[in-house]
Amino acid sequence: MQKAKRATIVGEITGGGAHPQMPFSVGQGFVISIPFARSLNPVTKTDWESTGVVPDVKIEASAALSKAQELIFDQRLLVTKDEKEKYKSKYYLRLLKVEKVPKPMTINFLTQFVGTFPDVTIYLDNNKLLCKNNDNKNVSELKHISNSLFVIDENAQIEFFMNDKGHYSSIKIYLNDGNIFDEEKKLISLW
């Protein structure tokens, strides 16, 4: 697939076992595995015995799946003309950046995001930033992606935006179907 330009290989160089083997008895209970055929690439007319398959994108095996997904969504962003499809690809690219082991965040950092918006209320509870849907009262813990961007749940992300006074006063809610909702923080009257 790689040599026919029908796939992009992501990961580490493979071990280099190209020739099929069969067990053969050599007597007295001993068996050895001996190659009985040779695999040839129809494009290059060579095989990968001892050399392995060299990936197009070299990266540790543990990170290969995420990198391959990133490449797919980057490619979709380049080729699609549909804005909603672009938003969906951006959504999944951001989701790939969620840290597996989140960094601890200070209360001061989290407090700046607290507020009530038309559809959600953001609040702190036990040093965790939570998001409550104002309609159905569902509550989710916000998982930090980067800067002012968080994951609400498997279907939504939220990004906070500062006003000209340096306060977070608006949000964008990104849904995995490509929809985006803009909301302004509700002002609380002291009168």
N, C-alpha and C positions, 0 to 999 in steps of 0.2 A: 504494500500500500504506500509506504514512504517513497520508494523509488519510482512508483508510478504517479507520484504527486497527487495521491488521493487521500493522504493522511499526514498530519503533523505529529511527530513522536515527541513526547515530553517526558523527561525523567532522567534516569541514569543509563549508562551503557550496560547492555545485557551481558550475561555470562559467556555467551559465545558457543552455545551448544546447538549446532545446526543439523548434525547428522543423526538420523534415527538409529536406535540401537536395539539389539535383541539379545536375550540371554542364551548362551551356549554352554552346554556341559563339557567340561574338560576331564571328567572322570573323578573317581574317588570322592564324590559329593561336592566338588568345586564347580562353580558356575562363573563365567565371565560375561560381561556385556561388550559386544563388539558392534561397531557401526556396520550396517549392511546396505546403506544407501547414502546418497549425497543430496542435500537440498541446494537447489540453484535458484537464484533470483532471475526471473525471466527478462528483466530489464538489463541488469549489469552482467549477467552470466557468471556471477561469483556467488560465494556463500559467506556466511558470517561465523563459521567455525573458528574458534579461538579469538576472533576479533570482537564479536558481539555486534549488536545493532546500535549504532551511534545515534542518539536522539537529535532532533532538529533544535530542541530547546533543552539544554543541560541544566538539571536542577535535582536536588536530593529527592529520592523516591517519596519521602514523607510529605513533601510540598508539591508533588507533581500534579495531583488531582486539582488542587486550588489554582495552580498556574495554568493548567489546561482550560479550566472554566473561565479564568480571566481572559485568556486568549480568544475563546469563543465569544464572550460578551464584547470584547474590544472589536472583534471582526464584525459582529452584528451592528455595532454602533457605526462602523464605517460604511456598511452597505445598505442599511435600511433607510428609507425615505420617510417612513411613518413616524411621527413624533411620539406617539404612544409607545411604539416598539422601542424607540430610543430610551424613553423614560424607564421602561421595564429592564433594559440592559443595564442602565445606570444603577437601578435599584439593586440588581443582583451583584454588580461589581462592588457596590458599597457593602453589601452583606458579606462578601468574601473578606472584608477588612476587619470584621469583628474579631477581637482578640480572643484566643482560646483561654488564656489566663489573663483576665482583666487586671489592669493596674489599679491600685487603690486610689480613690478620688476623695479629696477633702470635702468636708461639709461646706466650706466657703465656695468651692467650685460648684457643687451641686445646688446650693441655695440660689444662685443667680438664675436658674432655669424655672424655679417655682412660680406658678401663676395659674390663673383660670382663663381658658380660651373658650370660644363658642362650643366646641365639640369635646374638649378634654380638659381635665384639671391635672396639673403637675404638682406633686407635693413630696415632701420627705417623710419617711417613717423608718425608724431604726437605721439611720444612716444610709438608706436606700432611696433612690429617686424613682418614684412611682407615677404611673399615668392611669387616670381613671376616665373611662368613657362616660361622658355626661348623660348619654341616653340610656345605656343598659347597665351602667355601673360596673362593668368589667374592669379589673385592675391588673396592670402588667408592670413588672419591674423593667425600667429602661436599661438597656445594655449599651455601653459606650462604644462607639465606632471610632470617632476622632473628633477633636475640637468640640463643636456644638451639635454633633450628629449622633443619634441613638437609635437602636432597634427597639420598637415597641413590642412586637410579637412576630410570628412567622409571616405575617401578611403586611406589616407596616413599619415604616421608619419615621422618625421625627427629627427635624433640624430647626434649631433656634437661631434667630437673627437679631442683631443689635440695632437699636435706633441711633440717631445722631448724638444722643447723650450717653452712649455706652451701656445701655441696659437692654437685656433681651426682652423684646416687646412683641415679636411676631414669630410664627412658626410656619413650616411647610410640613405637611404630612404626606409621605410618599407611600402609595400602595403598590403591591407587587403586580397589579394588573396594568400599571402605567399611569393611573390617575394621581393627581396632585391636588392638595387642598391647602390654600393659604388662609391663615387666621391671625387676627390681632388679639393681643392680650386685653382682657376686660379690665377697665379701670375701676378701682374701688373708690367710691365717694365717702368722704369722712363726714359728710353733713347729714 
